[in-house]
Amino acid sequence: MNTSSHHSPGNFFDRIRLAGFARQDDGAWAAGVCAAVADRLGWSRGVVRIVLIVLALCGGLGVLLYGLAWLMLPGQSGRIHAQDMLTGDITGGNVAALALTVVGICSPGFWTGIGAAIVAGLAVWLLAATSRQHAGPADIDA
């Protein structure tokens, strides 16, 4: 499919393409996500793969991130699976990327991690709010 038919200036997906990430066919183990991230950031592909595996084993976050990146990062041709799905072009790659994303979201460890992040965020907010209440007027302006 020719993806240029649904490109427009300022389009969300065009901005993703401009970020410089492109899923790689060459040297890819699966969908080329780790290769795309490694090449864009100038890191070793092996390091990115190890980080993703560790994140996947520690609560499923790596599975979610891989699925989302597979959906959102363009391939070397510029094709983005999420964009294709929105225009009704459903392929095996689209379905696999979406399924992996859903598996990542449904992982019990993912929700435990989200819960921990929410609790940590609330704790930081509470500490910040408490410190503002105890600060004098001179402290707030400084």
Sequence and secondary structure as in RCSB ss.txt:
>XXXX:A:sequence
MNTSSHHSPGNFFDRIRLAGFARQDDGAWAAGVCAAVADRLGWSRGVVRIVLIVLALCGGLGVLLYGLAWLMLPG
QSGRIHAQDMLTGDITGGNVAALALTVVGICSPGFWTGIGAAIVAGLAVWLLAATSRQHAGPADIDA
>XXXX:A:secstr
  GGGG  TT HHHHHHHTT  B STT SSSSHHHHHHHHHT  HHHHHHHHHHHHHTTSHHHHHHHHHHHHS B
TTS  HHHHHHTT   HHHHHHHHHHHHHHH HHHHHHHHHHHHHHHHHHHHHHHHHHHS HHHHH 
